[in-house]
Amino acid sequence: MSILVNHITKTYGSQKALNNVSFEVGDNQIVGFLGPNGAGKSTMMKILTCYIPPTEGDAKVCGFDILTQSLEVRKLIGYLPEHNPLYLDMYVKEFLEFVGDLHKIKQVKNRVNEMIDMTGLQLEQNKKIGALSKGYRQRVGLAQAMIHDPKVLIMDEPTTGLDPNQLEEIRTLIKSLGTQKTVMLSTHIMQEVEAICDRVIIINKGEIVANDSTRTLQQNSTKQIITVEFDGIVDAALLKTIPEIEQVKLVQNNIWQLSTTSKNDVRKEIFNFAVAHSIGVLTLNKEEQKMEDVFKELTK
């Protein structure tokens, strides 16, 4: 087990940032650690990386205790914090060699070149970090987190500031890393979660509200959305008379989105409604819930 968290609580004065949080992360998994701003994500990551201690509870990384064996834990973790701390007056290669030396890496120059190639920093490697765009600074942060070949990568908003092309490259890199390492990442980009995460842990107000695969969370969502295209104009008030339909939304022309929290499949009711009112149905599709909708449902 790469990460084991047991009943972690963290308080700041009278405020509980984390309340009795427990979860496990197995080897070679990519886990999305999600939640609204202020939910406790960054606090949990700082505890796992030994930056701050918990108020109560304990945790282990690769079998090492974060409180009594913190040095061993730090050796095994690569960490990219939310606010990427870089020495802006250092050159990219100089900075990565400095970090490599801190980790006592042998043949550090070769390892730096590997990281530059892996993170796409070839054209920027001889620039000062302060001269780089936010996206390239984020790549430098990723490179420093991976330079010592850690078993566990913990990344807080790793794709912040990247353009669409860079985003795709870094997602592919994280996906490939997940075959060899345990990756725990925080993000607000739900498409990113769907694209690369094996599992999702959602935290809200300091407590775990979901812990499962993205597919299972989407399938277990209580909300159904059905998109239907009629062959003519239909009144919204009339659509609301369909049994179990709770909300209606006109998308365009005669295309409507009908939603319900019923567990019953309401497509039959929609079809019967159309027949009863002599309305033609051109298309009728039940949409799979997106992670964004699941997230909103669990943290609203």
Number of C-alpha atoms within 10 A of each C-alpha: 13 20 19 19 18 15 15 22 21 23 13 9 7 6 8 16 21 26 19 16 18 16 14 14 19 15 17 18 21 26 26 27 26 24 26 17 11 13 20 22 24 20 19 23 23 17 18 28 24 19 13 15 19 22 14 14 16 20 21 21 24 17 14 19 18 23 17 10 14 18 14 15 23 19 15 20 24 24 25 24 20 16 11 18 11 16 12 14 12 16 18 26 22 17 21 26 22 16 19 21 15 10 13 11 17 11 11 19 16 12 18 26 16 14 24 23 14 17 20 18 19 12 9 19 21 13 15 17 23 15 13 16 13 16 17 19 23 25 25 28 22 25 25 24 23 22 21 24 16 17 20 29 24 23 24 21 19 24 23 16 16 19 12 9 8 17 17 14 16 19 17 14 13 20 19 13 19 22 13 13 21 24 28 24 24 25 21 18 14 16 13 16 24 18 12 17 22 19 21 25 21 22 24 22 18 23 20 21 14 17 18 14 16 22 16 12 19 19 14 12 19 14 17 20 19 20 19 21 20 17 13 12 11 16 9 13 9 10 19 14 11 17 12 17 20 14 14 18 13 16 12 9 11 15 20 20 19 23 19 19 14 13 12 11 13 21 16 10 15 21 16 14 17 17 12 9 10 9 16 13 15 12 11 17 12 16 11 14 18 17 21 15 13 21 23 11 12 14 15 8
